Amino acid sequence: MTHAFTAAQVVSGQPVSRVDGPVKVTGKARYAADNQIPGLLYAALVCSTVACGEIKRVDTGRALRQPDVLAVLTDFTGVKLPFDTRLVSFFGQPVAVVVATTLESAVHGSELVDVRYSSRPPLTDIDAAQADRRPGRFIRDYSRGFADQAIRRTSVMTDLRFSIARNHHNPMEMPATIATWERDRLTVWDKVQDISAAQKFYADAFGLPTDHVRLISPFVGGSFGSASRTWPHQVLTALAARRMRRPVMLVLTRRQMYSAIGYRPTSRQRMAIGADESGRLRAMIHEGHTETARYGDYEDGLVRSPRLLYRVPDMRSTYRVVPLDVGLPWFMRGPGAVTGAVALECAMDDLAHRLRMDPIELRMRNEPDVDQTTGMPFSTRRLTECLTRGAASFGWHRRNPTPGATREGDHFVGIGMAAAAYYTYRSQCSAIARVFADGTAELQCGTSDMGPGTYTSMTQVAADALGMPLSRVRFALGDSSFPPAPPHSASRTMASVGSAVYTAANMLRDKFIRTAVTDPRSPLSGLRPADVVVVDGRMVAMASGAGSERGESYQDLLRRRGWSGLDSQQTWTPDDADRRYSIYGYGAVFAEVVIDRLLPTVRVRRIYACYDAGRVINPKLAHSQAIGGMVGGIGMALLERTELDCRDGRIVNANMSDYLVPVNADVPALDAAFLPAEDTIADPIGVKGLGELVIVGVPAAIANAVFNATGRRVTDLPITLEKLL
């Protein structure tokens, strides 16, 4: 996409501090639970204590006798839920809602509701003999050549089985919903990543026109994917508000979050790779399966990236899901890709060891010319540069390839690496740009910001497109009354929302210029639009420069015309580039670990990564994203594991004491660099997705470093000390 007119590029690409930082650190930012609505009531869930069965009786008497308890909802008719409310499909399923005048009373009342069940032993173990495996509905099996025959003819082969534990999102902000009705119109303050989809979900749940629902979510305190779906507790809050005819707020407890808002599913994988003696890959077999719920469906795309990352003539890739009596898994940062990368990148490391070849050399020797799954060229692909630059910056040349050979006193030291790839999603998005008579601008879009810095990056894009100072531009989001946006997920926001903001701001700037050059009273009258540039909100003749007296500001034009403002609403629709090109972001991750010889505890000493992520709008925010992904990868590799009691389906470590996540003491020196580049095939601003990409190779790099330190190839994550004894 090209535009005839230009503006001074001054802030995109600069490490601008978060424009929303002051309101967050001063406590002025209002998250969902911070809103105080007159007449607000409080709700608490009663959750099932069995995982499989039928609800026989619900005794609400003791709860209703409490002074501040107003109602106990057990009849959920009038709202659509994803499961049969007469049955129990998973441990922790909502079976009743207590409403009271205080939060304490609602919680106390929920503890007094007596629910009797007819229960059956649940099936919650993905490895159980009776567990059914079925093909994915969305993720299809794939093959090229004859991998099973070809792999038997290879000179060197690795064949590994991988087991990765269930992980939970555990964002800082607890999910909270406030709902209020005015006749048949519903307003919801909520924690969501997808404003438009949530609005439609509520409308469908209650049989309302979509425009009868307003969804407000200006701030989201972390999510990692858990808020990209509207969950049952959210619509039950709206149901309670309708029944009570008053606003109702429901906030999940930390324990309830483990059963109510999804998780990264348990997975099992087999990865077999065969090569000739020169290290050329000849065949690959990748088999994977993940758990899902019986009442819903979620498929984790762990088999996708391995199909295209390296040049392999013969490949077979299969995927199965295992329905169990569990809650619904859901997208979690780097969904599928980070799990599949553990299998692929650890197997590549193992193959390199068997070949006595440097792991980086093995990867570079098998760099593909095209995407082998489609035959399409890559829009851009600079993985080899990520590998070489990353290796140089990290100090890869100091690595001893012999496992267990590097020691520091009573500690083993190991270095490992992994490559990473993640698809660049692009979706249709709309935005409106306005410039007001006071010389300020506002952009509106119904997107979300769960923490990556959307407010800031979009303000930068808009300021540059309008040719205005950053301080005079405001970006507003988080309201379904704004132009519709796609999900704030799958790393699509910068490409999709950014392109819509860019387009709307460009068109508004063009509108101002056209108005000026056709206005006899304008100093720019008679000029060609292409000869006008905007600098600091002032339209000037291009040849004259910023200091020219021949020009006028947006503000001057609006005042002279007597207008309160001028606006432009635009919709950006991705072209068919994804039918002609393979559009991915890439990276190379390097990790160093230190392992106590006696215990043996694993500590990550440092992580460094180099990324090919297109144009970076804000290096400070991008670096922050990378650091966050590395922390999440440390958790997945070494700490995080959801423990189920398979006898009743209960999650036994549903708290922050027993479910371990990285704390400051676990976080070492982390750093990342980004190749200077842009991908204008992907979108007009040249960006690729980043938020998912930055976690993808981290667990694999750590696991490979553990092998280099100890000689033990651990394929069961997290890597806990008993697996190294």
N, C-alpha and C positions, 0 to 999 in steps of 0.2 A: 504494500500500500504506500502510495506517495502523495504528498500534498504540495500545492503550488507555493504556499507561503511559509516563511520560516520565522522562528523565534530564537532568541539567545538560549543556548543550552548551558545552564549554569549549575543545576543542582543534581540532576540524575548522574549516578556514578560517584557521588560524594558521600562520605560517611556521616550523614546528618543524624543527629541524635533524635530519639523518638519524640514526635510532636505531642503524643499523648502521655509522655513520661511524667510531666508535672502533676496532671490530675490523678495519675495512679499512685505516685509516691506520697501525695498529700491526702489520699483517701477520698478525693472528690469523685472519682470514677464510680459509677453505680452499676454494680453487677446485679444479676437478677434478684437475689435475696435482699439487696439493699433498698429496694423500692418500698416505701411505706404508703399503702393505699388506705384511705379512710374506710373503717369498718372491716378491716382485714381479719380473716379467720385463719387458723392454722390446721394443717392436715398431717397425719402420720400414717404410714402404711402398716398393715398387718400382713406379714409374708409367710408363705407356707413353710412348714417344718418337715415336709416330706418332698421327695423329688418326683414321685410317680404315684398317681392314685386318683381318688375321687373325693370331693368335698361332701361330707354327709350332713354336717350340722355346724352352724355358727351361732354361738351364744354371745350376744352383745350386752346382756343385762348388767353385768358388773361395770362395764365401761360406761354405759349410759347413766348409771347412778352417780357418776362423778360430777361434782358441781359445775365444772366448766365445759364438760363434753356435751356437744349439741346434737351430734348424729354419728352413726356408724353405718357406712355404706357397704352393703354386701351384694346388692343387686346392681349389676353394671349394665343393665339394659339401657338402650339409648345412645350407646357409644360402641364403635367397632374396635375390638382388640384382636391381636394376632393369634390368640389361643382361645380354646373353649374354656370359659370361666367356671364351668361345672367340674372340670378336671384339673389336676395338677400336672404340669409338664416339666417343672424343674424346681429344685430347692430354692426358696426365696421368691417364688412367684407371688405377686400381689393378690390377696384374697379378700381384703377389706380395707376401707379407708375410714379413719377416725377423724372427726372434725371438732375442734374446740376453740375457745376464745383465746387460749394461750398455747404456745408451743409445748410447754412442759405438760400441760393437761392432755394435749393430743398424744404425746409420746406415752404418758402414763396410761391413758385409755387404750392405746394399741397393745399394751402389755397385758391388759385384762380381758381382751377378747379371746374366747375359747373356741378353737376350731377343731372339729373331729373329722378324721379322714378314714377312708378305706384305702390303704396303701399297698403297693406292690414293690418288690425289690427293683430298684432302678438299674438300668444299664448305663454306666458312666465311664467305663474303661475302654479307650480306643483300641486296646490290644486284646480285648476279650474275644474268645473264640466265636461267640454268638453274635458279635457285632457285624452288621451288614455294611459292605462297601458298595457304593454305587457310583457310576460315572457322574462327573459334574454336568450341570445343565448349561453353564456358561463357559466353563474352562474345558475345552475339548482336548482329547488326546491328539498327539501330533507325531508324525514320523517323516523322515526322508531317508532314502536308501534302505539298507538292510542291516540295522545296527546290531542285532543279536548275532548274526553270522559274522559280521565284520569285526566285532570286538574279540571274537575267539581267534582271529588271525593276527591280532596286534602283537608286537614284540614286548611291550610293557603295558601293564594294566593295573588300575586301582579299582576296588569295588568296596564301597563303604556304606554303612547304614547309619542314619542320623535320627536322633530323637530330640525334639525341642519342646520344652515345657510350655504350658499355658502361661501367658503374661496378661496382666491387667494394666489399664491405662493410668490410673491413679493421678489424675490432674490435681492441682492445688485446690481449685474451686469445686465445692460439692455441687452437684446438679440441683438447681432450684427452679421452680415454676410458680408464677403468680398468675391467676386467671380471674377475669371479671367479665360479667355479661351486662349488656344494656339491650333489653329485649332479645332480638335474635342476632345480635352482634357481639362477637367475642374478642376481647383484647388479652393478649398473653405477654407477660414479661418472662423471658425464658433464657436458658443457656443452650444455644444452638449454633451449629456451623453452617446450616443450610436454611436461610430465612425463607426462601420461596417454597422449598419442599415442606418445611414445617407448617407454613401457612396452609398449604394444600392438604397436608395430613390432618390437621385439626378440622378443616372444612369437610373433608371426606368422612372423618370419624363421627361428626355430628350432622351430616347431611346438609351443610350450609353452602351457599355460594362462596367462592374463594374470597371475594372482596368483602365478605362479612366478617372476616378474621383479620385482625391486625397483630402482627408478631413483632416484638421489640426486643432486641438483644445487642446493645451497643458495645458491651464488653464481655469477653469470655476468658475466664481465668485458667486457661489451659484445657486441653481436651484430648489431643493425640488421636482423634478419630471418634471418640465415644459420643460426641454431640452431633455427629453427622447424620443421625437418625432420630426420629421422634419416638420415644419409648413409652410403654404403657403407663408409667407413673405420671407422665406429663398430661396425657388426655384424661386420666382419672382426676387430676387436679381440676381440670376444666369441668368435668362432670360434677365434682363436688361443688364447685362454684355455682353451677346452674341449679343444682338441687337446693342449695342453701340460699340462693338469690343474694349472695354477698361475695366479695372477693375472697379467694382462698389461696394460701401459699403452702407449698410442700417442698421440703428440702430433704434429699436423701442423706442418710447417715453414711459414714465411710464404709461400714460393713455392708450396707445395702448396695453400695456401688459395685461390689464384687458380683452381684447376681443380676443387677438391673440395667447395666449400660454396656454390655458386651466385653470382649476380651480378644487377645490374639490366640487363636486356637492351638491346642496341642497338635503336633505334626510328627509324622514319620516319613523318612525319605530313604531311598536307595540311589546312590550316584556311582555309576561305573563309567570310567573313561579309559580308552585304549589309545596308545600312540605307537609310532614307529621309533626306532632307536635314535633318530634325529630330533625327536620331540614333536613331530607333526601329529596332531590329533587325527585319529581315523574313525573313531566311533564313540558314541556317548549314549548311555541309558540312564534316564532319570524317571524314577517312580516316586510319587508322593501322595499322601492322603492326610486329611485333617478332620477333626471333629466338627460336627454341627448339631443344631437342635432338631428334634423331631417335628416341632410345630412351625419351624421357619427354615430358612435356607441361607447359608453364607458359604461362599467358596473363596479360599485364599489362593491367590495367583502365584504360588511358589514355583510353578514350572515354567513360567513365561520367559523371564530374562535368560535363563540358561540355554534356551533354544537358539539364541542369536548372538551371545556375547563373544563366542570364539568360532573360528572356522572349523567345522566338523562335517565331513561329507555324509556320514551315516549317523542318524540319531533316532531314538525312540523316546517319547516323553508321554507319560500317562499320569492322570490325576483321578483320585477318588475321594468322596466324602463319606463320613461315617456318622449317620444320625444316632444321637444318644439322648438320654433323659437329662439334658443340661440346658442352661440358658443359651440364648443365641450369641455365637461369636460375632465379632464385628471388626471393621477396619481399625487397625492400630498402626501407628507410624511405620511407613515402609511396608504396607501390607503385602504379604506374599514374597515380595522381592528380597527383604532382609532374610527371611527364612530360607528361600531358595539359594541365596548367595552363600549361606553357611555350607550347604552341601556342595555347591559347585566350586567355591573358592578353596575349601579345605581339601576337596578331592584333587584340585589342580596343584595344591601345595604338596599333597602326598605323591602325586605323579611326578612332580619335579624332583622330589627326594629320591624316588626310585630311579629316575633317569640320571641322577647326579647333575642336575641342571639348575641354574638359578631360576627361582619362581617367576621373576620378572621376564627373563629371557623366554621362558616357556610361553608366557602370555603374549609377548610381542611376536613370537614366531608363529602364532596362530591368530593373528589379527585378520579379521575378514574384510573383504572388499565391499560387500553388500550385506544387507540383512538376509540371511539365508532362509528365513521363514517366509519371506515375501518376494525376494529377488530385487527389492527396491534399494536404491542408494540411500546412504545416511544423509540427513540434512546437514549435520556437522558431526564429526566423531574424532575427538582428539585424546582418546584413551592412552595411546602410546606416549603422548606428551605428558599426560598426567603421571604416568608411570615413571618416566625418566626424570621429570622435574621433581616429583615427589621423592624419588629415591635419593636424588642429589641433596635436597633440602633436609631430609631425615637423617642422612648418613648411612644409607643401606650398605655401602661398601665395607663398613666395619662389621657387618654380620658374619659370624662364623657359621657356615652351613652344616657343621656337624652337631647334631642335637646333643644337648647336655654339656657342650664343651666350654661354655662361657660361665664362669663363676665369679662371684664377689663374696669371699668369705664363706658363710653358710647359706648363700643364696645362689640359685640358678638364674641366669639372665637369658631371655630369649627375644628375638625380633621376628615379626611376621608381617605379612601384607595381604591385601585382597583388593580386587577390582570391584567396581560398583556400577550399576546402570539402573536408570528408572525412566519410564516412559513420560513424555511431556504431553499431558492432557490439555486440551483446549476446548472451551465450551462457549456457546453464545452468551453474551452479557450485554446489558444496557446500562447507560449512565447519563446523567444530566449535568451540564455545566452552566453556571450562572455567574455573571459579573454584575455587581450592584452599583448603584450611583455613588457610593462612598469609596469605590475603587477596590473593593474586596471581592473575592471569588469564592464560590462554594461548589463543590462537586458532590453529587449524591449517587449512591449505588446500594442496592439491598444485599450487600455482601456481609461478611463477618470478619472478625479479627480475634483469633484465639491465642495470639501472642507473637506471631512472626514480625509484626510491625506494619500491617496493612495501612493503617492510618498514615504512617510516615511515607512509605514508598509510593502510595497513590498521590499524596500531596506533592511529592517530587515530580512525578510524571505530569501531573496537571500543571504545576508551576512552569515547567519547561515548555509544555505545549502552548500555554497561554502567553508565555513570555513575561511572567510576573514574578516578583520576589516571593520566596517561600512563605514569608511572614504574612503575606496578604491573601494566602490561599488556604481554604479549609476543606477537608474531605469528611463527609458524613456517611455513616454506614449503619447497619444493624436495625433496619426498620422496613417492614414489608410494604410501606407506603412509598418507598423509594423504587426506582426502576429495578426490575428483577435481575438477579445474578445467579450463577451456578453454585454448587456446593463449595464451601471454603475447605476443600479437601483434595487429596491426590495431587497436591502441588500445582493446582491449575490456576490459582488466584492471580498470581503476577501476570501470567500470560493472558488470561481471559479478562479479568477485571481491569488490569493495566491497559490492555488494548482498547477496551470500551472507554475508559477514562481518557486515554490518549486521543481517541477518535472524537469524542464529544468536545474535548477542550480544543482540539485542532479546528473543528467545524465552527465553534464559537469564535475563535480568533479570526477565522476567515470571514465570518459574518460581520464582525466589527470592521475589518479592513474593507470589505465590499461596501458597507454602509458609509465609511469615511470617504472613499474615493469617488462615490457618486453623490456626495453631499456638497452642493456649491459653497456652503459656509465652512467646510473643513479645509484646513491647510493642505490636506492631501488630495483635494479635489482634482480630478483629471489624471491622476497617476494610474498606471496599471497596477492591479492588485499584486502581481508578482514582484513589483518593485518596492513593496512595503514590508518592513520587518518590525517586529515588536520587541522592545527591550525595556525591562522593568515596568511593564504595563503601559508603555508609550509607543504608539505607532509612528514610525519615522520612515522617510524615504531611504531606501537601502543604501544608495550611494552617499547619502549625507552622514550616516552614522548616528550613534546614540546622542551626540551632543548637538545635533542639528536643531535649529529652531523650527524647521518645517516639519511639523508633526503635532500630534495631540495624544493625550492619554485616553484610555477607555473611559475614565471618569469624565473628562472634558466632553467627549462625544455624548455620553448619556445625559449630562446636565444640559447641554445645548439643545438636545432633542426633547428634553422634558420626560425622559424615560426613567423609571425606577430601576431598570436593569434589562439585560438581554440574556437569553438562554439558548441552549441547544441540547436536545436529547437525541442520543444516537445509540444504535444497537450494533455491536460488533459480532459478526458471524464468521467463524473460522472457515477458511477456504478448504479445498480438497487436498491440501499438501500431505495429509496423512495417508492419502491413497497413492501418492507418488513418491513419498520419502518415509524413511524410518526415523522418527524424531525422538531421540533419547538424550538424557543427560548422563554424564559419565564421571567416574572418579577413581582415585587410587588411594587406599588407606594403609597407613603404616603404624604398627604398634610395638611397644617394648614392654615386657613384663618382667617382674622379679618374683621368684618363688622361693619361699623358705624351704630349705632342704629337709627339715625335721617335721614341720607341721602337716602338710605343706600348703600354706595359704598363698593365693595368687594376688599380686598387686600390679596394676597397670602403672607403669612409670611415665609413659608419654604416648601420645597419639598425634600423628600428623596426617593431613589429607590434602590432596590437590584435586580440584574439580573443574570439569568442562561443563559449565552450567549456563552458557550463553552470556548475554549482557547482564552485569550485576548492577542493579539500580542503586543499591545502598550497601557498600562493602561492610559497614559496621553491623547492619542487620544480618547480612549473609553470614558473616563470621559467627555471630551469635547463634544463628540457625545451626551452623556446623558444630559448634560446641555442644549445643543441646542434643543433637543427634548422636554425638560421641558419648555423652553421658548415658543416653538411653541404650546405646549399644553395649556399654560396660555392664549395665544392669542385665540385659538379655544374656550376655556371655557368662557372667560370673555370679549373679545374685538372684534374679527374679524367677520365681516358680510358684504357681498356684497349686496348693495341695488339696485334693479332694479325698474325702472318705467315701470310697466306692460302695460302702454298705448302705448309705442313705443319701449320697449325693451332696453332702454338706461340704462347703469350703472351710477348711479348718484353720486357715491363716488369713482370714478376711480382715486384716488390720495392718497398720503400718509398723507394728512391732515385729510381727512374724513374717509378713511379706516384705522381703528385703529389697530396697531400692538404693541406688548410690547416694551417699551423703558426701559432704565436703571432703571428708577424710578419704573417700574412695576415688575422688576426681583428681587426676594428675595434671601435668602440663599438657594442654590441648591447643592445637593450632591448625589453621587451614589456610589454603591459598586458592585463588581462582584464576584460571587462565583468561587473559584479556581476549574476549571474543564476543560475537553476537550471532544469533541464529534468526535471520530475517525470513527464512522459510517458515519457521514455526509461527511467528506473529510479527506485527509491525514494530514492536519495540525490541525485538531480538532476544527475548529472555527464554529460559527453560525452567522447568520445575526444579526446586532445590530442597524443600522441606523434607521430603521422603528420601531423596537420594543420599542425604548426609548420614543416615543411620545404616544404609544398606550393607556396606562392606565392613562395618566396625566389629561385630561379633566374630566374623570369620577371621579378620586380621588378628584379633586377640587369641582365638583358638590356635591359629598357626604359630603365633609367638610362644604359646604354651608348649607346642610340640618342639619348637626349636630349643626351648629351655630344658625340656625333660626327656624328649624322645617318646613321650606318651601321646598318641593320637586320640584325644577325647572327642567323641562325636555325640555325646549326650549333654545338652545344655540345659541349665547352667553348669559351668565347670566348677564344681565344689570340691573341697579338699579330699573327700573320701574317694573320688574318682582318680586321684593322683597317688593314692597310697600304694 
